[in-house]
Amino acid sequence: MFYPPSSLRWCAALIFLAVAAGLYVGGALPLAVDMFTPPWDLLAHASVFAFVGVAAGVASGTRGWRLLLFSLLGALVIGSLDEWHQLHLPGRHADWQDLLADLIGGSLGVFCLGMVYRLADGDAWPKRWQALLQKIHRLPVDTNDTSLLRRLSQPTRPTVLAFVNAHAMNSAVHDTDFFASLISADTLLRDGSGMALLFKMLGMAPDQNLNGTDLIPRLIRQFHGRPIALLGTQEPYLSRAAGAVKDDLEHDRLAAKAHGFMGPGYYLALVRAHESELIVLGMGMPRQEEMACALRDALTQPCLIVCGGAIIDFLGGKTARAPIWMRRFGLEWLYRLAQEPARLFRRYILGNPLFLLRSLRLRWDQPR
């Protein structure tokens, strides 16, 4: 069961005290009088004290009914002191409805905190994360990746290349089939700044960021003169991606292509007929990882099957790359979120804090 580390608890305690001091000082300012009119004043109270409840709960380092007790007690104490303070201020008055809103806000805060704790709980996923971290092939920063590209481009049997990012780690927590497909890949590479942060938290060197968006086009060049297949996305982006492979990546063979909504049998027949030596899947997680395993198990000719995520969309112009400065600072996810907020809200806005929380637990559970 996840318990916040002492550093996080101290930080929450300081935030709790800072909010209490802010209410005391801010409540005495003239502009605080009638800043919010009913019923918005109650909503303001509930919102602030939801934050107070979370801070008190994290600072307590407890779980279950004790967590609820500490959060409500923290909200009650700060709320009572705030109402008492208002009794002694000109133009202000105490109100039991405000205190009730404080308690409701504290309850809401501890409810949200409890949900986050539940998502971080479990005994199986830390072992899965450790297994993935151990299997990821890391290339030192001062090492040229040419040898890696050469090895990947000369398969002697059907092999799978997959990339592990924060979303993949989050997905592996609850999706056992996805985890089984991902861990069975012949080569796993680190993708993104989130994974770099996780490696650092565990005292491991993150090494090079070998993300698929940058690596796969270079890998396609390695297969110059050999048949390749693009399986994923939809028209017209699929045809545009095939054209970009031929023109921009200077590939002299027309790529076989199929949109990403067919069954394994269709893809298998296409790849066999085309004798594809490089198969790029752009179907998104977890479908592409499961499809890669199915193709590897059914094929006999040497080939490399790449789990490419949004690479076909990038090549086809459906999705634009972030500016270079955003990529350098690990902010490409923010650019993609701005492009597709509805589709990527859960992955980034909810997933990134959850990934960080799970990383903290993995760090805390790690033998010292």
Number of C-alpha atoms within 10 A of each C-alpha: 11 22 19 19 16 14 10 16 19 17 13 21 19 15 17 24 15 13 19 20 14 12 18 17 10 13 18 17 10 13 9 12 15 11 9 13 10 9 8 11 16 19 16 18 22 25 18 18 30 28 21 32 34 30 30 30 31 26 25 22 19 16 18 8 9 13 23 23 19 24 31 28 17 24 34 20 14 23 25 17 14 19 19 14 17 18 13 12 15 10 10 17 13 16 12 11 12 20 23 17 23 30 25 21 28 34 23 21 28 27 18 15 21 18 12 16 19 12 15 23 17 13 11 11 22 20 12 18 21 11 13 20 21 11 16 17 17 17 18 13 12 8 10 11 14 11 10 12 17 13 10 21 18 14 17 12 14 21 22 25 21 26 23 21 17 24 18 18 22 18 18 23 22 14 12 14 12 20 23 15 21 29 21 17 21 15 17 22 21 26 20 22 21 18 21 20 17 22 18 14 16 15 10 12 16 20 17 20 19 20 18 24 17 11 15 19 15 14 20 20 17 17 19 15 12 17 19 28 23 27 26 26 25 18 13 12 20 25 21 18 25 23 18 18 24 16 11 12 16 14 22 15 15 15 23 19 20 20 19 19 12 11 9 15 11 10 20 16 12 17 24 13 10 14 17 21 23 27 26 25 27 25 24 16 17 19 17 26 31 18 19 26 19 15 20 20 11 12 16 11 16 17 24 25 30 25 29 28 24 20 27 30 21 17 24 23 16 18 16 13 14 16 11 11 10 14 16 11 9 14 16 19 17 16 16 17 17 12 14 11 15 10 11 17 13 13 20 19 13 11 18 16 13 19 20 16 18 25 23 21 19 20 18 17 14 10 6 5
